[in-house]
Amino acid sequence: MVEGSFAEPDAVKDQHGVKLPAPGSGDRSCRSQPGPVIQFPPGVPTKGRAAIAARCQQLAGGKEPGDDTPGIRTYNDPPPQGSQPVRSRQAGTLSGCEVLSHPYPGYRFAHPPANGWQPSGLHEDKLHAPPTHGRLTTGWCRRVFESLCVALLWTLGLGDLGFAASPITAPPQPPQARVVVVQNAGAMNAFTPQAAVVREMVDRGILAHTGKTNLVDAWRSVVKTNDVVGLKVLSEPGYTSGTRPAVVAAVVEGLLVAGLRPTNIVIWDRQLSDLRIAGYFELAARYGVRVAAAAGAGWDDKTYYENSLLGNLIWGDAEFGKKGDGIGRKSYVSKLLTRDITRHISIAPLMNHNLAGVGGHFYSLALGSVDNTLRFESTSRALAEAVPEIFALPVIYDRLALCITDALICQYQGEHRTLLHYAKTLNQLRFSKDPVALDTLSLAELEAQRQKAGIPSAKFSSELYKNAALLELGINDARQIRLEMK
């Protein structure tokens, strides 16, 4: 079927004079006829339309959607009212024609472009393809577009129309995560960090991560001088196996050099007692920065994560001691995050976790920010669902400035206990904005060290990181992670 314009009485025109069908109008007979609906720019001779339509009919094949040879059923009505086009990550871009997916099953939609046909060239219309037929989106549309250009050039000639064929763009490349790895063999001595070496590694890492030539510009490209920067650490395992104070001290020094006030730097974790045992009170006193606990700041009753899984509330949870319907379904975010901290820098150790796989950035930052978390640590499935969704809260993910994996030591057994006979010195620090990529690399490192030690593979929920990638919180495919060794 070929249509150059619409002759229905209820048709309207856009600002360029192209006739558009009103909602609910149009020829519905094309639902039962194969072939695409083609919109031509004004002035295209009729003889050219027939050749183009014949070629498109041949490509479409006249098959029902779902057959081995893809076909198309089209009609010229606009999409249903209230529906919104959604960009498909499997779709491509064809020379100014964005290929989108549309939540409307069984049909394609072909409409004139919003800005009309341009005199400088023939621009294809936006095609709304149902996600269930995503295989038609890139391949079929590319062939149709190429045929349109070739048919116009050979049938009508460039001189007659004055149109120029637009180049066909390459299919979009999958997104990549960038991780900077800094290594120094002298960073550890008998499982003890060497402060001067670690400070040099942090400086080298932030310069490579940001691409800046000096430390002031590097840190100011990550945070602003008027930000309240929270340094999230994992302090429960202690100063040897948890986040090491030497790494945090080097980050604090960099932020102070960049011009942040000491009171605008907060070293925090869930419990104040863990921070004290791990040595962060002495570090804070040395630099004049703050130490704070998420639980000690109280819970914000207006910002929370809700899950149907009921929790066993303990003392310190916001709803502890309360009765009623819905009690125990919410995990409230700490006021430290909602009312104080404006940017997060997560510093997590390379340490195994029996359910999450690694006690890394996702586990540490998500479950350290909310109350009523025991319900999520009962099963790996509950953890895999809750952790990415908590991490996606705006007060957490939208404020994440930088992630640093403290890989000076890799402890592949023991979870939150210090078991150095299950540890390997790596002498590395890893920098990235992508927490999923960093945790994915940590999982691979932990498994490699277990294999070297002859220890059985850990059983954890890899769905946690797949769910995080589905929520577009980062990259969990190692093939899409680009390592830069410095």
ZIKAQUI-V961498 format. One record per backbone hydrogen bond with DSSP energy under -0.5 kcal/mol. CO is the residue of the C=O (numbers start at 0). NH is the residue of the N-H. E is the energy in kcal/mol with one decimal. If there is no record, write none. Layout:
CO	NH	E
CO	NH	E
//
This chain:
7	10	-1.7
11	19	-5.4
13	16	-1.8
17	13	-2.1
19	11	-3.0
21	24	-2.2
25	27	-0.8
26	29	-0.8
27	30	-2.0
28	31	-1.6
29	32	-0.7
29	73	-0.6
35	37	-0.6
37	2	-0.9
37	39	-0.5
40	43	-1.5
44	47	-0.8
44	48	-1.0
45	49	-1.4
46	50	-1.0
47	51	-1.9
48	52	-2.8
49	53	-2.1
50	54	-1.9
51	55	-2.5
52	56	-2.5
53	57	-2.0
54	58	-2.1
55	59	-2.6
56	60	-1.7
59	62	-0.8
63	66	-2.1
67	69	-0.7
71	34	-1.0
72	107	-1.9
74	109	-0.8
79	82	-1.7
85	100	-2.2
87	90	-0.9
91	98	-1.5
92	94	-0.7
93	96	-1.6
95	97	-0.7
96	93	-2.6
97	99	-0.7
97	126	-0.8
98	87	-0.5
99	128	-2.4
100	85	-2.3
101	103	-2.8
103	106	-0.7
107	74	-0.8
108	127	-1.4
112	115	-1.7
117	120	-1.3
119	163	-0.6
120	122	-0.7
121	123	-0.5
125	110	-0.8
125	127	-0.5
126	99	-1.7
126	128	-0.8
127	108	-1.1
128	101	-1.4
129	132	-2.1
130	133	-1.5
132	135	-2.1
132	136	-0.5
133	136	-0.9
133	137	-0.8
134	138	-0.6
135	140	-1.3
137	141	-1.8
138	142	-2.0
139	143	-2.5
140	144	-2.6
141	145	-2.6
142	146	-2.3
143	147	-2.4
144	148	-2.2
145	149	-2.6
146	150	-2.9
147	151	-2.2
148	152	-2.3
149	153	-2.7
150	154	-2.5
150	155	-0.5
151	155	-1.6
151	156	-1.3
156	160	-1.4
157	161	-2.9
166	168	-0.6
176	178	-0.5
176	481	-3.7
178	180	-0.5
178	483	-2.4
179	181	-0.5
179	430	-3.0
180	485	-3.3
181	428	-2.2
183	186	-2.0
186	193	-2.8
188	191	-0.7
191	188	-2.2
192	194	-0.8
193	197	-2.7
194	198	-2.4
195	199	-1.8
196	200	-2.0
197	201	-2.4
198	202	-2.2
199	203	-2.4
200	204	-2.4
201	205	-2.5
202	206	-1.8
203	207	-2.0
204	208	-2.5
205	209	-2.0
206	210	-2.0
206	211	-0.6
213	217	-2.0
214	218	-2.6
215	219	-2.1
216	220	-1.1
217	220	-0.5
218	221	-1.0
218	222	-2.5
223	226	-1.5
224	260	-0.5
226	228	-0.7
227	229	-0.5
227	341	-2.6
227	342	-1.8
228	230	-0.6
228	265	-2.9
229	231	-0.9
229	344	-2.7
230	232	-0.6
230	267	-2.1
231	346	-2.9
232	234	-0.7
233	242	-2.2
234	237	-1.7
237	241	-1.8
243	246	-1.3
243	247	-1.5
244	248	-2.9
245	249	-1.6
246	250	-1.8
247	251	-2.6
248	252	-2.4
249	253	-1.7
250	254	-2.2
251	255	-2.4
252	256	-2.2
253	257	-1.6
254	259	-2.1
255	258	-1.1
260	263	-1.8
261	264	-1.6
261	289	-0.6
263	228	-2.7
263	265	-0.5
264	289	-2.5
265	230	-3.6
265	267	-0.6
266	291	-2.2
267	232	-2.0
268	293	-2.3
269	294	-2.0
270	274	-1.3
271	275	-2.0
272	276	-2.3
273	277	-2.0
274	279	-2.3
274	280	-0.5
275	278	-1.1
278	282	-1.3
279	283	-2.4
280	284	-2.2
281	285	-1.8
282	286	-1.5
283	287	-2.0
283	288	-1.1
289	266	-2.8
291	268	-1.2
292	296	-1.4
293	297	-0.5
294	297	-0.9
297	334	-2.7
298	300	-0.6
299	302	-1.1
299	332	-0.5
302	332	-2.6
304	330	-3.1
310	312	-1.0
313	316	-2.3
316	319	-1.5
318	321	-2.1
323	326	-1.4
325	328	-1.6
327	310	-1.1
328	306	-2.7
329	331	-0.5
330	304	-2.8
331	370	-1.4
332	299	-3.2
333	336	-1.2
333	337	-1.7
334	338	-2.5
335	339	-0.5
335	340	-2.7
342	229	-3.2
343	400	-2.9
343	401	-1.2
344	231	-1.9
344	346	-0.5
345	347	-0.5
345	403	-3.1
346	233	-0.5
347	405	-3.0
348	350	-1.3
349	410	-2.0
350	358	-3.2
352	356	-1.9
354	460	-1.8
355	357	-0.6
356	352	-0.8
357	359	-1.8
359	363	-2.5
360	364	-2.2
361	365	-2.1
362	366	-1.7
363	367	-0.9
365	368	-1.1
365	369	-0.5
368	333	-2.5
372	375	-1.3
372	376	-0.8
373	376	-0.6
374	377	-0.6
378	382	-1.8
379	383	-2.5
380	384	-1.4
381	385	-2.3
382	386	-2.2
384	388	-0.9
385	389	-2.7
386	390	-2.6
387	391	-1.5
389	392	-1.7
390	396	-0.7
392	395	-2.0
392	396	-2.0
392	397	-0.5
395	398	-0.6
396	399	-1.5
398	343	-3.0
398	400	-0.6
401	345	-2.2
402	431	-2.0
403	347	-1.8
403	405	-0.7
404	406	-1.5
404	429	-1.9
405	349	-1.5
406	427	-1.3
407	425	-1.7
407	426	-2.0
408	349	-0.6
408	410	-0.6
409	411	-0.7
409	423	-2.3
410	351	-2.0
413	416	-1.9
416	418	-0.9
418	421	-2.0
419	422	-1.4
421	411	-2.0
421	412	-0.7
423	409	-3.1
423	425	-0.5
426	183	-1.9
427	406	-1.0
428	181	-3.0
429	404	-2.6
430	179	-2.7
431	402	-2.4
432	434	-0.8
433	437	-1.6
434	438	-2.3
435	439	-2.4
436	440	-2.2
437	441	-2.0
438	442	-2.3
439	443	-1.8
440	444	-2.2
441	445	-2.6
442	446	-2.1
443	447	-2.1
444	448	-2.3
445	449	-2.0
446	450	-2.2
447	451	-2.0
448	452	-1.7
449	453	-0.5
449	454	-2.9
450	453	-0.9
457	459	-0.7
459	461	-1.1
460	463	-1.2
461	464	-0.8
461	465	-1.4
462	466	-3.0
463	467	-1.6
464	468	-1.8
465	469	-2.2
466	470	-1.8
467	472	-2.5
468	471	-1.6
475	477	-0.7
476	479	-2.1
477	480	-1.3
479	176	-2.6
479	481	-0.6
480	482	-0.7
481	178	-2.7
483	180	-2.8
//
